């Protein structure tokens, strides 16, 4: 399984993903799930993937090939006029790849070869945009009411984002919030694991403002994890005591 989060702020976009894939507790591997392409000064586009690894790798490989295609060939990632067009084409590619994989493995309808994608980026002259693309190829866009998307093991890390998110927050606070969200998920589910990949894209920057791989020995992540655990214990003990003999 996996856990990926994409977030829209006033300042730009923040994304984080884990790297664990597994087919049981004795077969664990590390694969990158975050990718980006850029045209300096003109656009930057990033995707994060969750689901069947063969399916997502096929999609990413085809997107990579398109970025290296000759100039006279259609290149959605690098030449599309809007992020909506990019989302439409990636959705179509994902749907076709899922269908082909299912058919080649004798699976009909929705099966274990599905995948989903978070797409984030900005094209010059337009707003930073964030999309969630489903296995069927359709998608939704982040909005004021839904300013972040999660894919994979979403339930464990969602509450902290819901309580802590603020669209005006700094990039640094957003990264700290995501680290707490991921730490909560790591503690609750073995199918999500380090290393984590982080990407920050500032509005109108069209380059990664900050990118980092967070390893098992990362001192900041360890400090966030231990401090958050201590804070939760302190908050728990600070709650009013419950009594079996409380007055009505």
C-alpha positions in Angstrom: 0.0 0.0 0.0 1.1 3.6 0.2 0.3 7.1 1.6 0.5 10.3 -0.5 -0.8 13.8 0.3 -1.0 16.8 -2.0 -1.9 20.2 -0.5 -2.7 23.6 -1.9 -1.7 26.7 0.0 -1.8 30.4 -0.9 2.0 30.2 -1.3 1.9 27.2 -3.7 1.9 23.4 -3.4 3.3 20.8 -1.0 3.4 17.1 -1.6 4.7 14.1 0.4 4.7 10.4 -0.3 6.1 7.2 1.2 8.0 4.6 -0.7 6.9 1.3 0.6 5.4 -1.5 -1.5 4.8 -5.0 -0.2 3.1 -8.3 -0.8 3.1 -9.4 2.8 5.3 -8.7 5.8 8.2 -10.7 4.4 8.3 -9.1 0.9 8.9 -5.3 1.4 10.4 -3.1 -1.3 11.1 0.6 -1.8 9.9 2.3 -4.9 9.6 6.0 -5.6 6.0 7.2 -6.0 6.6 10.9 -6.6 7.7 12.3 -10.0 7.9 15.7 -11.6 8.7 17.4 -14.9 9.5 21.0 -15.5 10.1 23.6 -18.2 12.0 26.4 -16.3 10.1 29.6 -16.1 7.1 28.1 -17.8 5.6 25.1 -16.0 6.2 22.4 -13.4 4.0 19.2 -13.1 4.2 16.6 -10.4 2.4 13.3 -9.9 2.1 10.8 -7.0 0.9 7.3 -7.5 -0.9 4.7 -5.4 -2.2 1.2 -6.3 -0.9 -1.7 -8.3 2.9 -1.1 -8.8 3.0 -2.5 -12.3 0.1 -0.3 -13.4 1.6 2.9 -11.9 5.1 2.2 -13.3 3.6 1.7 -16.8 1.8 5.0 -16.5 5.0 6.8 -15.4 7.1 5.2 -18.1 4.7 6.4 -20.8 4.7 9.9 -19.4 8.5 9.9 -19.3 8.5 8.7 -23.0 6.2 11.6 -23.9 8.5 14.2 -22.4 11.3 12.8 -24.5 9.3 12.6 -27.8 10.4 14.6 -30.8 9.3 18.2 -31.0 6.8 17.5 -33.8 4.9 15.0 -31.7 2.2 15.7 -29.2 3.5 16.2 -25.6 0.8 16.7 -23.1 2.9 17.3 -20.1 5.2 19.9 -21.7 2.8 21.5 -24.2 -0.8 21.3 -22.9 -2.3 24.8 -22.5 -3.9 24.1 -19.1 -3.5 21.8 -16.1 -7.1 20.6 -16.8 -5.8 19.3 -20.2 -2.9 17.6 -18.4 -5.3 15.9 -16.0 -7.6 14.8 -18.8 -4.8 13.2 -20.7 -3.2 11.5 -17.6 -6.7 10.2 -16.7 -7.1 8.8 -20.1 -3.7 7.1 -20.0 -4.4 5.7 -16.5 -7.8 4.3 -17.6 -6.3 2.6 -20.7 -3.4 1.2 -18.7 -5.7 -0.2 -16.0 -7.9 -1.7 -18.7 -5.0 -3.3 -20.6 -3.5 -4.7 -17.4 -6.8 -6.2 -16.3 -7.5 -7.8 -19.7 -4.1 -9.3 -19.9 -4.5 -10.9 -16.5 -8.1 -12.1 -17.1 -9.7 -9.6 -14.7 -13.1 -8.1 -15.6 -14.3 -4.9 -14.0 -12.7 -3.3 -11.0 -9.9 -5.5 -9.8 -6.6 -5.5 -8.0 -4.7 -3.8 -10.9 -6.2 -0.4 -10.3 -4.4 2.7 -9.3 -5.0 6.4 -8.5 -2.9 9.5 -9.0 -2.5 12.9 -7.4 -1.6 15.6 -10.0 -0.2 18.9 -9.0 1.5 21.8 -10.9 1.3 25.2 -12.4 1.5 26.6 -15.9 2.7 30.2 -16.4 -0.1 32.7 -16.2 -2.4 30.4 -14.3 -3.0 29.3 -10.7 -1.3 26.3 -9.1 -3.8 23.4 -9.3 -4.3 20.0 -7.7 -6.3 17.1 -9.0 -7.2 13.6 -7.8 -7.4 11.1 -10.7 -9.4 7.9 -10.3 -8.7 4.5 -12.0 -11.6 5.1 -14.3 -9.9 8.2 -15.7 -12.2 10.8 -14.2 -10.9 13.3 -11.7 -11.8 16.1 -9.3 -9.9 19.3 -8.5 -9.0 20.7 -5.1 -11.1 23.7 -4.0 -11.7 26.0 -1.0 -13.7 23.2 0.7 -11.3 20.4 -0.3 -7.8 21.9 -0.3 -5.9 18.7 -0.1 -6.0 15.1 -1.4 -4.8 11.8 0.0 -4.4 8.4 -1.7 -3.6 5.1 -0.2 -3.8 4.6 3.6 -5.6 7.9 4.2 -7.6 7.4 7.4 -4.8 7.4 10.0 -3.2 10.7 8.9 -6.4 12.6 7.9 -7.5 13.9 11.3 -4.4 15.9 12.0 -4.5 17.6 8.5 -8.2 18.5 9.0 -7.4 20.1 12.4 -4.1 21.8 11.5 -4.5 22.9 7.9 -4.7 26.6 7.1 -4.3 27.8 3.5 -2.3 30.8 4.7 0.2 28.7 6.6 3.9 28.8 5.7 5.6 26.0 3.7 7.6 25.1 6.8 4.4 24.7 8.9 2.8 22.7 6.1 5.8 20.3 6.0 5.6 19.9 9.8 1.9 19.1 9.6 2.5 16.5 6.9 5.3 14.9 8.9 2.9 14.5 11.9 0.3 13.0 9.5 2.8 10.6 8.1 4.1 9.7 11.5 0.6 8.8 12.7 0.1 6.7 9.6 3.5 4.9 10.0 2.6 4.1 13.6 -0.7 2.5 12.7 0.0 0.7 9.4 2.9 -1.5 8.4 2.1 -1.1 4.7 3.3 2.6 4.8 7.0 3.2 5.4 10.1 5.3 5.2 11.8 6.8 3.3 9.4 9.7 2.5 9.7 12.0 -0.4 8.9 15.7 0.0 8.4 18.3 -2.8 7.5 22.0 -2.3 6.6 24.2 -5.2 6.3 28.0 -4.7 3.7 29.9 -6.7 5.1 31.2 -10.0 8.4 29.5 -9.2 8.2 26.6 -11.8 11.1 24.9 -10.0 11.2 22.8 -6.9 11.5 25.2 -4.0 12.5 22.4 -1.8 12.8 18.7 -2.3 14.1 16.1 0.2 14.1 12.4 0.9 13.4 11.7 4.6 15.4 8.6 5.7 15.0 6.4 8.8 17.8 8.4 10.6 16.4 11.9 9.8 16.9 13.9 13.0 14.0 16.4 12.3 11.5 13.6 11.6 12.5 11.7 14.7 12.2 14.9 16.8 8.7 15.6 15.3 7.7 12.0 16.1 8.9 11.9 19.7 7.6 15.5 20.5 4.2 14.7 19.0 3.9 11.5 21.1 4.9 13.4 24.3 2.4 16.2 23.4 -0.4 13.7 22.9 0.3 12.0 26.3 0.4 15.4 28.0 -2.9 16.4 26.4 -4.5 13.1 27.4 -3.5 13.6 31.1 -4.7 17.2 31.0 -8.2 16.2 30.1 -10.8 16.3 33.0 -10.9 13.1 35.0 -13.8 10.8 34.5 -15.6 9.6 37.7 -17.9 6.7 38.2 -19.6 8.8 40.8 -20.0 12.1 38.9 -22.9 14.2 39.8 -25.9 14.3 37.4 
